[in-house]
Amino acid sequence: MRILIAEDDSTSRRILEAVLAKWGYDVVSVVDGAEAWEKLQSVDAPRLAILDWMMPEMDGIEVCRRLRQMETTTPTHVILLTARGDKKDIIEGLDAGADDYIAKPFDNDELRARINVGRRIVELQAALAEKEKFQGVLEMAGAVCHEMNQPMQVVSGVSELLMMDIQDDNPLYENIKTVQEQIDKMGAITNKLMGVTQYKTKDYLKGKIIDIDKATKLND
């Protein structure tokens, strides 16, 4: 997992970098709040951030406020790093949008415990976002099937009537038969869509699409 460190003090920043790297995290370091804000707006922004309260350009409190104004299903979990230990300061930081805080000088065991809490929260949020995405897929699949079934039934019925009225040796017969076969294939696809039970994707030229075969209950 990637963690953003925003700390203007070079000694503290290097200590944090070394400790987090030792714990197996991919560390992204910045030296002020403005750079932290820029990183946290990116598409691949780290989901965990340790922000120093007092920084040049923009302090950690302001970064928290801006983050909480963003509309996202995967918010960044922020741990505020501060030398301020008064209750009113802690309340101010949490009210600004920080999820947790740790006092300077920090204890490694406490830092690790708070990061572990943040990681669990981030993973739960990701699972919830995936569940909501899957629910959207189910609703879309149901709507598509509902809209497609009636016109498909009409086309299928008409093609069957035409095949009954046309001799087998008529060139149009094979064309109508092809239409009927394709309608049957479309019916099989809609049946699969109605059986979607999990969110599975596969690579496509323009990104990713739902893998209907792997997503249906027939393949559980």
C-alpha contacts under 8 A as a table, 3 or more apart, distances in Angstrom:
res1	aa1	res2	aa2	distance
1	M	25	Y	5.53
1	M	26	D	6.03
1	M	46	P	7.80
1	M	47	R	7.98
2	R	25	Y	5.85
2	R	26	D	4.51
2	R	27	V	5.75
2	R	28	V	7.06
2	R	46	P	5.16
2	R	47	R	6.91
2	R	48	L	6.92
3	I	25	Y	6.70
3	I	26	D	6.25
3	I	27	V	5.12
3	I	28	V	6.07
3	I	46	P	5.46
3	I	47	R	6.80
3	I	48	L	4.92
3	I	49	A	5.46
3	I	50	I	7.44
4	L	27	V	6.04
4	L	28	V	4.70
4	L	29	S	5.85
4	L	30	V	7.64
4	L	36	A	7.69
4	L	46	P	6.02
4	L	48	L	6.33
4	L	49	A	4.49
4	L	50	I	6.11
4	L	51	L	7.97
5	I	13	R	7.31
5	I	16	L	7.64
5	I	17	E	7.77
5	I	27	V	7.13
5	I	28	V	6.12
5	I	29	S	4.78
5	I	30	V	6.21
5	I	36	A	8.00
5	I	49	A	5.99
5	I	50	I	4.97
5	I	51	L	6.14
6	A	13	R	7.75
6	A	29	S	6.07
6	A	30	V	4.92
6	A	31	V	5.60
6	A	32	D	5.99
6	A	33	G	6.63
6	A	36	A	6.03
6	A	49	A	7.72
6	A	50	I	6.28
6	A	51	L	4.85
6	A	52	D	5.99
7	E	10	S	7.32
7	E	12	S	7.11
7	E	13	R	5.56
7	E	29	S	7.80
7	E	30	V	6.62
7	E	31	V	5.19
7	E	32	D	6.35
7	E	51	L	6.56
7	E	52	D	5.31
7	E	55	M	7.00
8	D	13	R	7.20
8	D	30	V	7.70
8	D	31	V	4.44
8	D	32	D	5.67
8	D	52	D	7.74
8	D	55	M	5.94
8	D	56	P	7.43
9	D	12	S	5.53
9	D	13	R	6.07
9	D	31	V	7.66
10	S	13	R	4.99
10	S	14	R	6.08
11	T	14	R	5.28
11	T	15	I	6.29
12	S	15	I	5.15
12	S	16	L	6.20
13	R	16	L	5.17
13	R	17	E	6.11
13	R	29	S	7.68
14	R	17	E	5.00
14	R	18	A	6.13
15	I	18	A	5.23
15	I	19	V	6.14
16	L	19	V	5.19
16	L	20	L	6.00
17	E	20	L	5.41
17	E	21	A	5.98
17	E	27	V	6.45
17	E	29	S	7.62
18	A	21	A	5.22
18	A	22	K	6.12
19	V	22	K	5.13
19	V	23	W	6.43
19	V	108	N	7.92
20	L	23	W	5.02
20	L	24	G	6.48
20	L	25	Y	5.49
20	L	26	D	7.71
20	L	27	V	6.97
21	A	24	G	5.09
21	A	25	Y	5.12
21	A	26	D	6.45
21	A	27	V	6.68
22	K	25	Y	7.43
30	V	33	G	7.97
30	V	35	E	6.14
30	V	36	A	6.09
31	V	35	E	7.10
31	V	36	A	7.83
31	V	55	M	7.87
32	D	35	E	5.65
32	D	36	A	6.38
32	D	55	M	5.42
32	D	56	P	5.53
32	D	57	E	6.30
32	D	58	M	6.69
32	D	59	D	7.55
33	G	36	A	4.88
33	G	37	W	6.05
33	G	51	L	7.96
33	G	55	M	6.03
33	G	56	P	6.64
33	G	57	E	6.01
33	G	58	M	4.33
33	G	59	D	5.33
33	G	60	G	6.11
33	G	63	V	6.49
34	A	37	W	5.14
34	A	38	E	6.31
34	A	57	E	5.68
34	A	58	M	5.31
34	A	63	V	7.92
35	E	38	E	5.04
35	E	39	K	6.28
36	A	39	K	5.16
36	A	40	L	6.12
36	A	63	V	7.60
37	W	40	L	5.12
37	W	41	Q	6.34
37	W	63	V	5.97
38	E	41	Q	5.43
38	E	42	S	6.95
39	K	42	S	5.56
39	K	45	A	6.09
40	L	45	A	4.91
40	L	46	P	6.84
40	L	67	L	7.93
40	L	76	T	7.86
41	Q	45	A	6.46
42	S	45	A	5.08
46	P	49	A	6.91
46	P	76	T	7.10
47	R	74	T	7.63
47	R	75	P	6.96
47	R	76	T	4.51
47	R	77	H	6.08
47	R	122	V	6.81
48	L	76	T	5.54
48	L	77	H	4.84
48	L	78	V	6.08
48	L	79	I	7.87
48	L	118	G	7.07
48	L	119	R	7.33
48	L	122	V	7.75
49	A	76	T	6.85
49	A	77	H	6.19
49	A	78	V	4.88
49	A	79	I	6.16
50	I	78	V	5.95
50	I	79	I	4.79
50	I	80	L	5.88
50	I	81	L	6.50
51	L	60	G	5.46
51	L	78	V	7.03
51	L	79	I	6.29
51	L	80	L	5.01
51	L	81	L	5.64
52	D	55	M	6.56
52	D	59	D	7.42
52	D	60	G	5.59
52	D	80	L	5.95
52	D	81	L	4.54
52	D	82	T	5.96
53	W	59	D	5.68
53	W	60	G	4.40
53	W	61	I	6.19
53	W	80	L	6.37
53	W	81	L	5.96
53	W	82	T	5.35
54	M	59	D	5.17
54	M	60	G	6.42
54	M	82	T	7.61
55	M	58	M	6.12
55	M	59	D	4.74
55	M	60	G	6.86
56	P	59	D	6.47
58	M	62	E	6.40
58	M	63	V	7.00
59	D	62	E	5.53
59	D	63	V	6.54
60	G	63	V	5.06
60	G	64	C	6.24
60	G	80	L	7.10
61	I	64	C	5.12
61	I	65	R	6.34
61	I	93	G	6.22
61	I	96	A	6.04
61	I	97	G	7.76
61	I	98	A	7.76
62	E	65	R	5.03
62	E	66	R	6.25
62	E	96	A	7.57
63	V	66	R	5.23
63	V	67	L	6.13
64	C	67	L	5.09
64	C	68	R	6.29
64	C	78	V	7.47
64	C	96	A	5.89
64	C	97	G	5.02
64	C	98	A	5.90
65	R	68	R	5.35
65	R	69	Q	6.58
65	R	96	A	5.24
65	R	97	G	5.76
66	R	69	Q	5.20
66	R	70	M	6.78
67	L	70	M	5.39
67	L	75	P	7.82
67	L	76	T	7.67
67	L	97	G	7.66
68	R	71	E	7.84
68	R	75	P	7.96
68	R	97	G	6.08
72	T	75	P	5.93
73	T	125	Q	7.73
73	T	129	A	6.23
74	T	122	V	7.70
74	T	125	Q	6.44
74	T	126	A	6.50
74	T	129	A	7.27
76	T	122	V	7.73
77	H	98	A	7.62
77	H	99	D	6.11
77	H	118	G	6.15
77	H	121	I	7.89
77	H	122	V	6.85
78	V	97	G	7.90
78	V	98	A	5.20
78	V	99	D	5.26
78	V	100	D	6.48
79	I	98	A	6.16
79	I	99	D	5.99
79	I	100	D	4.68
79	I	101	Y	4.93
79	I	102	I	7.00
79	I	115	I	8.00
80	L	93	G	7.31
80	L	98	A	6.17
80	L	99	D	7.80
80	L	100	D	6.19
80	L	101	Y	4.36
80	L	102	I	6.27
81	L	101	Y	5.83
81	L	102	I	5.19
81	L	103	A	5.97
81	L	104	K	6.74
82	T	85	G	7.52
82	T	101	Y	7.37
82	T	102	I	6.49
82	T	103	A	5.08
82	T	104	K	5.62
83	A	103	A	5.43
83	A	104	K	4.71
83	A	105	P	7.25
84	R	89	D	6.32
84	R	90	I	7.57
84	R	103	A	6.94
84	R	104	K	7.95
85	G	89	D	6.68
85	G	90	I	6.76
85	G	103	A	6.59
86	D	89	D	5.29
86	D	90	I	6.42
87	K	90	I	5.10
87	K	91	I	6.15
88	K	91	I	5.06
88	K	92	E	6.08
89	D	92	E	4.99
89	D	93	G	6.23
90	I	93	G	5.19
90	I	94	L	6.27
90	I	101	Y	7.53
91	I	94	L	5.18
91	I	95	D	5.91
92	E	95	D	5.11
92	E	96	A	6.11
93	G	96	A	5.14
93	G	97	G	6.72
93	G	98	A	5.79
93	G	101	Y	7.95
94	L	97	G	5.29
94	L	98	A	4.67
94	L	99	D	6.30
94	L	100	D	7.01
95	D	98	A	7.12
98	A	101	Y	7.22
100	D	114	R	7.62
102	I	106	F	6.57
102	I	111	L	7.07
103	A	106	F	5.64
106	F	110	E	7.39
106	F	111	L	6.77
107	D	110	E	5.32
107	D	111	L	6.10
108	N	111	L	5.02
108	N	112	R	6.07
109	D	112	R	5.15
109	D	113	A	6.19
110	E	113	A	5.07
110	E	114	R	6.20
111	L	114	R	5.23
111	L	115	I	6.13
112	R	115	I	5.07
112	R	116	N	6.10
113	A	116	N	5.07
113	A	117	V	6.35
114	R	117	V	5.08
114	R	118	G	6.27
115	I	118	G	4.96
115	I	119	R	6.05
116	N	119	R	4.99
116	N	120	R	6.26
117	V	120	R	5.24
117	V	121	I	6.36
118	G	121	I	5.12
118	G	122	V	6.14
119	R	122	V	5.06
119	R	123	E	6.14
120	R	123	E	5.16
120	R	124	L	6.18
121	I	124	L	5.12
121	I	125	Q	6.16
122	V	125	Q	5.09
122	V	126	A	6.19
123	E	126	A	5.04
123	E	127	A	6.23
124	L	127	A	5.07
124	L	128	L	6.19
125	Q	128	L	5.06
125	Q	129	A	6.12
126	A	129	A	5.07
126	A	130	E	6.18
127	A	130	E	5.07
127	A	131	K	6.22
128	L	131	K	4.99
128	L	132	E	6.24
129	A	132	E	5.10
129	A	133	K	6.15
130	E	133	K	4.99
130	E	134	F	6.15
131	K	134	F	5.05
131	K	135	Q	6.22
132	E	135	Q	5.01
132	E	136	G	6.35
133	K	136	G	5.11
133	K	137	V	6.44
134	F	137	V	4.94
134	F	138	L	6.31
134	F	198	Q	7.00
134	F	199	Y	5.58
135	Q	138	L	5.09
135	Q	139	E	6.28
136	G	139	E	5.17
136	G	140	M	6.10
137	V	140	M	5.10
137	V	141	A	6.03
137	V	199	Y	7.78
138	L	141	A	5.10
138	L	142	G	6.23
138	L	196	V	6.77
138	L	197	T	7.88
139	E	142	G	5.22
139	E	143	A	6.25
140	M	143	A	5.13
140	M	144	V	6.10
141	A	144	V	5.19
141	A	145	C	6.16
141	A	193	L	5.54
141	A	194	M	6.46
141	A	196	V	7.88
142	G	145	C	5.26
142	G	146	H	6.15
142	G	193	L	7.35
142	G	194	M	6.22
143	A	146	H	5.15
143	A	147	E	6.22
144	V	147	E	5.25
144	V	148	M	6.07
144	V	190	T	7.99
145	C	148	M	5.15
145	C	149	N	5.89
145	C	190	T	5.46
145	C	191	N	7.97
145	C	193	L	7.21
145	C	194	M	7.17
146	H	149	N	5.64
146	H	150	Q	7.43
147	E	150	Q	6.72
147	E	151	P	7.77
148	M	151	P	5.89
148	M	152	M	6.11
149	N	152	M	5.14
149	N	153	Q	6.12
149	N	187	G	7.58
149	N	190	T	7.88
150	Q	153	Q	5.16
150	Q	154	V	6.38
151	P	154	V	5.04
151	P	155	V	6.20
152	M	155	V	5.15
152	M	156	S	5.98
152	M	183	I	6.49
152	M	187	G	7.69
153	Q	156	S	5.02
153	Q	157	G	6.01
154	V	157	G	5.17
154	V	158	V	6.15
155	V	158	V	5.19
155	V	159	S	6.06
155	V	183	I	7.70
156	S	159	S	5.23
156	S	160	E	6.23
156	S	180	Q	5.97
156	S	183	I	6.45
157	G	160	E	5.21
157	G	161	L	6.36
158	V	161	L	5.15
158	V	162	L	6.22
159	S	162	L	5.04
159	S	163	M	6.16
159	S	176	I	6.04
159	S	177	K	7.56
159	S	179	V	7.33
159	S	180	Q	6.28
160	E	163	M	5.11
160	E	164	M	6.32
160	E	180	Q	7.44
161	L	164	M	5.12
161	L	165	D	6.40
162	L	165	D	5.10
162	L	166	I	6.16
162	L	176	I	7.49
163	M	166	I	5.24
163	M	167	Q	7.59
163	M	173	Y	6.12
163	M	176	I	6.78
163	M	177	K	7.28
164	M	167	Q	7.71
166	I	170	N	6.60
166	I	172	L	7.80
166	I	173	Y	6.33
167	Q	170	N	5.42
167	Q	173	Y	6.98
168	D	173	Y	5.94
168	D	174	E	7.92
169	D	173	Y	7.16
170	N	173	Y	5.43
170	N	174	E	7.80
171	P	174	E	6.11
171	P	175	N	7.16
172	L	175	N	5.11
172	L	176	I	6.17
173	Y	176	I	5.25
173	Y	177	K	6.08
174	E	177	K	4.86
174	E	178	T	6.12
175	N	178	T	5.10
175	N	179	V	6.42
176	I	179	V	5.00
176	I	180	Q	6.27
177	K	180	Q	5.01
177	K	181	E	6.23
178	T	181	E	5.05
178	T	182	Q	6.23
179	V	182	Q	5.20
179	V	183	I	6.20
180	Q	183	I	5.08
180	Q	184	D	6.29
181	E	184	D	5.07
181	E	185	K	6.37
182	Q	185	K	4.96
182	Q	186	M	6.22
183	I	186	M	5.00
183	I	187	G	6.19
184	D	187	G	4.97
184	D	188	A	6.35
185	K	188	A	5.04
185	K	189	I	6.35
186	M	189	I	5.02
186	M	190	T	6.31
187	G	190	T	5.18
187	G	191	N	6.24
188	A	191	N	5.08
188	A	192	K	6.35
189	I	192	K	5.07
189	I	193	L	6.25
190	T	193	L	4.90
190	T	194	M	6.25
191	N	194	M	5.17
191	N	195	G	6.47
192	K	195	G	5.01
192	K	196	V	6.55
192	K	212	I	6.65
192	K	213	D	7.27
192	K	216	T	6.02
193	L	196	V	5.38
193	L	212	I	6.69
193	L	216	T	7.10
194	M	216	T	7.99
195	G	215	A	7.96
195	G	216	T	4.87
195	G	217	K	5.44
195	G	218	L	7.23
196	V	199	Y	7.92
196	V	212	I	7.10
196	V	215	A	5.18
196	V	216	T	4.00
196	V	217	K	5.98
197	T	215	A	5.90
197	T	216	T	5.44
197	T	217	K	5.43
198	Q	215	A	4.91
198	Q	216	T	6.84
198	Q	217	K	7.81
199	Y	210	I	7.36
199	Y	215	A	5.84
200	K	210	I	5.83
200	K	211	D	5.48
200	K	212	I	7.58
200	K	214	K	6.28
200	K	215	A	5.32
201	T	208	K	6.10
201	T	209	I	5.34
201	T	210	I	4.33
201	T	211	D	4.73
202	K	208	K	5.49
202	K	209	I	5.64
202	K	210	I	6.33
202	K	211	D	5.53
203	D	207	G	6.05
203	D	208	K	4.61
203	D	209	I	6.58
204	Y	207	G	5.05
204	Y	208	K	5.01
204	Y	209	I	6.30
205	L	208	K	7.78
210	I	215	A	7.60
211	D	214	K	5.61
211	D	215	A	6.02
212	I	215	A	5.01
212	I	216	T	6.12
213	D	216	T	5.79
213	D	219	N	7.12
214	K	219	N	6.06
215	A	219	N	7.30
216	T	219	N	5.83
216	T	220	D	7.27
217	K	220	D	5.16
